[in-house]
Amino acid sequence: MQGDNSASYAGIGGIGSKIWPLTGPEIISREKLKTLRTRSNGPGLIRLAVHLTALALGVLAVYLSGGTPWLLIPSMLAYGIVIVLLFAPLHECSHGTAFHSRWINHIVGFAVAAFTFRPFLYFKYRHAAHHTFTQHEDHDPDIVPFPTSLRDYFGQIIGLSFWPKLVGTLWRGTTGRFTEEEREFLPKSVWRQVMLEIRLLVLLYVAIAAVSIYFGSTIALVYWLLPRVMGEPVLRAIRMAEHTGAEESPNLLANTRTTLANPLLRMLYWNMPFHAEHHLASSVPFHALGRLHDEVSPHLQCVSKSYFHVHREIIREVLRNGRAGATPAGQGA
């Protein structure tokens, strides 16, 4: 069933999927896939309500800390983690699988993207390219080289490359000066739409900043910006675990990692720890990924017990290669 997975994005930016012939989805029968692909508004609305409740509790925790540092900082960190995990509904909405109704996918996708400083439409096309060329060293826009040192590893975790890319995306989208890489996954027909969305976002952010400065308010800073920044290393660690150390090959059974995370994280990350399953069949909604895991788990070649386990192995490999004076070839994220 290769037609179901990310290969359906073939042709984005004028690049054909034949240069990266993804394999793996064929292990899922048509009958099983048809059952799993059923979309519904209910599970997404319930999961969204849970996430919004967690956000509200985070706001309450920050407020009740009363500005006391030893209470405020952990409260902001916990709240920030919930904020950055909004990447999951953004991601799911970009696939159109969070909800059955297209308009709900669009509204929720745009809203959570804006809240996390991401342009939704731009992300949708970039992420499509990631699925089409998963782990391709030249055409996967989200591939990250395996850390060459502990310094490089921690740099990736704290977002030394992520934040410049994010700010650069907003700047280039505002000016219309897309890079060659971006022109690969952004069809020229959507440039104006992408630019319009990004310009509106930047205008919104500037307006919020101007109002905050005018009234001398720290609400946006304390309840949005700082927690958003503080939580990002957790998302970097999670996203690093999705592909780092897996094969740089078209084999989706080996180039993407599933992590057997705890139920709370699976809840707030909308089942995305079942990441290999998602890449095998990206049209399967988040709430059915557990059942898909039961179907394909015997075939998966990259499964980890926990995110802690993944990062322990990455650090061990970094230290081992540091002592040997070499970097493992063919490994990426």
N, C-alpha and C positions, 0 to 999 in steps of 0.2 A: 504493500500500500504506500508506495513512495509519493503518490500524488497528494497525500494528506499533509505531509509535514512542510517544513519551511521551503522546500523546493518550489512551492506554489508562488514564491516571490520572484521567480526567475525573471530576468530581464530588467531589474531595477538598475537605473543608471546606464543601461545599455550593455550590461555584462551578462552573458548567458550562464546558466547554472551548470552547463556541461563541463565547465572547467573545474568544477568541484562536485562530482557526482555522489551526493550523500547516500549512504546506505544505512540500513537498520530498521526503518519503518515497515519493511516487508514482513517482519516477524509478527505483526499485528494483523489478525484476520479482518476481512471486510465487515463481517457480521459483528464482531466485537467492537470495531471502531465505530460502526454506525450507532451502536448502543451507547457508547461512551460520549459521543459528540453531542448528545442532546443538551440544548441550552435552556436555561430557565432564569427568570428574574429573582426568584425566591432565595436561593443560596447566596447570590451576590449581595442582595439587600441585607440579608442577615449578617453576612461577614462585614459589610460596610458599617452596619449599626454597631457591631462589636468594636470595630476599629475606631469609630467616632466616639464611642463610650470610653475607650482607652485614652483617646486624645483629651476628652473632657476631664478624666481623672488626672491626667498629666498636668493640665492647666490648674486644676484644684490643688494638686500637690505643690506646684510652684508658688501658688498664691498663699497657701497655708504655711509655707516655709518662712514667711515674714521677712525675707531678706537675710536671714541668718545663714552665713556661708556654708556651714557644715550640713545644713538642711537644703539650702537652695541649689547647690552644685549637683548633688546626686538626684534631686528632683528634676532639674533641668536636663540632666543626662538621660534619665529614664524616659522623660517626656520626649526628648530629642530622638531617642531610638524608635519610639512609636511614630514620630513624624517621618523619619527616613524610610521606615517600612511601608509608608504609603507608596513607595516605588512599586510594590506588588500589585495593588489595584490599578495603578497607572499602566504597568506592564500588561496586565490582563485585559484592560480596556483597549489597549493598542491592538490586541489580537481580536477584539470584538467578542470575547468569550466570557467576560465577567458577568454580563447580563444577556438575556434574550433580546431585549429591545435595543436597537441600534442607538437611538437617541440617548438612552441612559448611559450606554458605554461612552458616548461622546461627551456628555455633560460631566460625568464623574471623571473621565480621563483628563479633560481640560482642567477641571478644578484641582485635582490632586497634583497634576503636573505643575500648575501655576504655584501651588503652595510649596512645592519642593524646588522651585526655580528651574523647571524644565519646560520647554515648549513641546506640547503634545504631538502636533503633526510632524515636527522634525524628528522627534523620538520614534514615532511610528515607522518612518521610512528607514531610519538608522537601524532600528531593531530588526526590521525585515531583512536588511542586508546581513546582519549578524546571524540570523537563522539560515539564510541561503548559503553563506560561506563560513559556517561555524568552524573556527580554528584554522582558517586559511590565512597564512601569514601576510598576504598582500591585500585581500579583499574583505576580511572580517574587521569592521571598524572598531570592534570592542576587544580585539585580541590584545593582551598585555604580555610582554616578555616575562619569562620566569625570573624572579628576583635573583640578582647576581651577588648580593651581599645582604647582611642584616640591615644595613643602612637603606638599601634599595627596598627591602621588604617593608620596613616600617614607614618608609616614604610613601609606598603604595597604600598602606593602611590608613595613614592620616590624610591622604588625598593630595599629595604634592603635585601630581599630574592631573588629578580629577578637577580640582577647582579652576586652574587655568583653562582647561578644556570647556568647562561649564560657562565661565565668563566669556571665553572666546566664541562659543556658540551664540550667545546673546548678542555680542558685538557684531559678529559677521552676519547674523540674521538681520540685525538692524540696518546695516550698511549694504547688505546684499552681496558681500564679497566672500562667497563660499569657496572653500578650498577644493583642490582637485579630488580629494577623497570624498568630500561631501557631494560633489557633482556626480560621483559614481552612484550614490544611492538616492540622491534627490532628483527625480525627473524634472526637466525644465518646466514642464506644465504646472508644477506645484510650487515653484519658487515664489511667486507672488503671494500665494496663500501662506506659505511658511514665513515669509518676511512680514506679512501683515500680523500674523499671530505673535511673532516675537516682538515686533514694535509695540503692540498693545500691551504685552507683558512688561516690557521695559518701561513704558509709560505708567503702568500701574505701580511698579516698584518705585519709580521716581516720585510719584504722587504720594505714596505711603511715607517715603523718606521725608519729603517736603512737609507734609502735615505733622509728622512726628517732631521734626526740628522746630517748626513754627510754634507748636504747643508745648515744646519741651517734654514730650512724652517718651517713656521708655517701654511702652506696652509691646510694640512690634519687636523691639530688640529682645526683651526678656521672654516673651511668649511665642516668638517665632524664629527670628534670625539666629540668636545664640544657641538655642536648643537644636535647631536644624544643623548648624555647623558641628556642635558637640556630638551629635548622633551619627554623623557620616562615617567615622571609622568603623562602626559596627556593620554598616551596609557594605563598605569596602571589603571587609573581612568575609562577609557572606558571598559577595559577588566574586571575590577572588577564588573562593572554594568551588565555584561552579565549573571552572575549566582549567585552572592552574594545575599543571602537572599531568593533565590528561593528554591523550595523543593529539598531535597536530595532523589529523587525517580526516577524511570525509566520513569515517565510521562513527555514527552517532551513538553507538553502543559503547564506544571507547573514548570519544573526544569530549564528553560531558559527564559531570559527576552528579550522582544523587547522594544527598546527605540525609541520614536518618535522624532528623532533628527532633527535639522534644515537642509535645503537642502545643504548648503555648506559642512557640516560634512558628510552627506550621500554621497556627490559627492567624497570627498577625502578618505572616508572610504569604498568606493565601496559597499554601501548599507548594510554593516554589522550591522548597528543598528537594522535591521530586523533579529535579531539573532535567535529568536525562529523559525521563518520561515526557516532559513537556517538549523537548526538542524532537523526540520521536514522533509526536503527534500534537502539533501546536494548536490544532482545532479542538482539542479536548479541553473542556472547561476545568478550572482549578479544582472544583469540588469532586471531579471524577478522577483526578490524578492518582489518588490512593488506590482505586480499583485498577487503574492502568498499571500501577507499580506491581500489584499482585500478579498481573498477567505477564509482565515482561522481566521481572526481577531475576529469573534464572539466566537471562541472556546479558544482563548488564555487566560491563567489565570495569566500571569505575564507580564503586559504592563505598561510602565512608560511614563510620558509626556516629560521628558527630563533627561539628565544625571545629571543635577543639582538636580532635584527632587529625583533621585535614591540615590545620595550621602547624601542628606539632611535626607532621611529616614534611611540610614545606620547609620549616626552619631547619630540620635535620638535614634535608637535602642541600639547603643553602650553606650550612656549616660544612658539610661534607665536601661540597664543590669548592668552597673557599679554601679549605685545607689542601685540596688537590690543585687549586689554581685554575679551575675550569668551570664552565657553565654547561649544564645539561642541554644537549642539542635537542631541538624539536619539541620543546616544552613551552606552553604558553597559557594564558588565562583569557 
